[in-house]
Amino acid sequence: MSEPLDADVNPPVLRLASASPRRRELLASIGVAVQIAPVDIDETPHPGETAQDYVARLARAKALVGAGSMPGAGFDLPVLGSDTSVVRDGEILGKPVDAEDAFVMLRSLSGRWHQVMTSVAVSGPAGVLEATVVSDVLMRELQDDEIRAYWHTGEPADKAGGYAIQGLASIFVERVEGSYSAVVGLPLYETASLLRRQGVPVWNGALL
C-alpha cells in the first residue's frame, strides 16, 4: 500500500498568500507544498459590489500582492490567493465580532439554505488564472443553547459566517450541494486545474 503524500517534507512549489491552516492542509492533501506568505489587503466591499464579484476581487488582489506584482516584476514561485464568503440572501456574512454577533448570524442561518462562495486566483507564468465556486449549504434547525455553547468552544470566532463545516459545526450542516472543499476554504478540483496550467505539479496516479 502506498504511503500518503506529505507535502511538508518537500520543497515549496507554490506561495500561499494566506495564513489559513485550512487552505494549507487542503493543498497538502493533493501533494502541493507551500510557502506561507500572508498579505494585508483592504477587504471592504465596494458599493454595489455583488458577493461573487467581491470574493473574486479579493482572491485576485491577494495573488497579485503576494507576487509583488509590479511592471516588469518576475515570478519566483506562482502565488495562490483565495477568499471565501458566507452569503445569506445576497448579504456577505463576515467573521463575528463577539458572541452576540455570532448568535445573530447562526440564528439567521438556522433551518435554511445559504451560499458559500470561494474564489481562487493563481498568478504565475501564465498570468493570473481564476475560478469561483458557489456552493449551497443547508443548516438544520439550531437551538439557542447550542449556538451559545458553540461560541464558547472558540471555533466560530475567526470563521466567515460564524461556523466551520470541517469542525464542530459539521453536526449543524444537513446538506451541501456543490464543493465541500470550497466550503472549507479551497475548491480542490478547480485549484488543481489552475495550478497545472501554471506548471505547478499536483498529485496524480503516476506518483503511486
Rosetta blueprint (number, residue, H / E / L):
1 M L
2 S L
3 E L
4 P L
5 L L
6 D L
7 A H
8 D H
9 V H
10 N L
11 P L
12 P L
13 V L
14 L E
15 R E
16 L E
17 A L
18 S L
19 A L
20 S L
21 P H
22 R H
23 R H
24 R H
25 E H
26 L H
27 L H
28 A H
29 S H
30 I L
31 G L
32 V L
33 A L
34 V E
35 Q E
36 I E
37 A L
38 P L
39 V L
40 D L
41 I L
42 D L
43 E L
44 T L
45 P L
46 H L
47 P L
48 G L
49 E L
50 T L
51 A H
52 Q H
53 D H
54 Y H
55 V H
56 A H
57 R H
58 L H
59 A H
60 R H
61 A H
62 K H
63 A H
64 L H
65 V H
66 G H
67 A L
68 G L
69 S L
70 M L
71 P L
72 G L
73 A L
74 G L
75 F L
76 D L
77 L L
78 P L
79 V E
80 L E
81 G E
82 S E
83 D E
84 T E
85 S E
86 V E
87 V E
88 R E
89 D L
90 G L
91 E E
92 I E
93 L E
94 G L
95 K L
96 P L
97 V L
98 D L
99 A H
100 E H
101 D H
102 A H
103 F H
104 V H
105 M H
106 L H
107 R H
108 S H
109 L H
110 S L
111 G L
112 R L
113 W E
114 H E
115 Q E
116 V E
117 M E
118 T E
119 S E
120 V E
121 A E
122 V E
123 S E
124 G E
125 P L
126 A L
127 G E
128 V E
129 L E
130 E E
131 A E
132 T E
133 V E
134 V E
135 S E
136 D E
137 V E
138 L E
139 M E
140 R L
141 E L
142 L L
143 Q L
144 D H
145 D H
146 E H
147 I H
148 R H
149 A H
150 Y H
151 W H
152 H H
153 T L
154 G L
155 E H
156 P H
157 A H
158 D H
159 K L
160 A H
161 G H
162 G H
163 Y L
164 A L
165 I L
166 Q L
167 G L
168 L H
169 A H
170 S H
171 I H
172 F H
173 V E
174 E E
175 R E
176 V E
177 E E
178 G L
179 S L
180 Y H
181 S H
182 A H
183 V H
184 V H
185 G L
186 L L
187 P L
188 L H
189 Y H
190 E H
191 T H
192 A H
193 S H
194 L H
195 L H
196 R H
197 R H
198 Q L
199 G L
200 V L
201 P L
202 V L
203 W L
204 N L
205 G H
206 A H
207 L H
208 L L
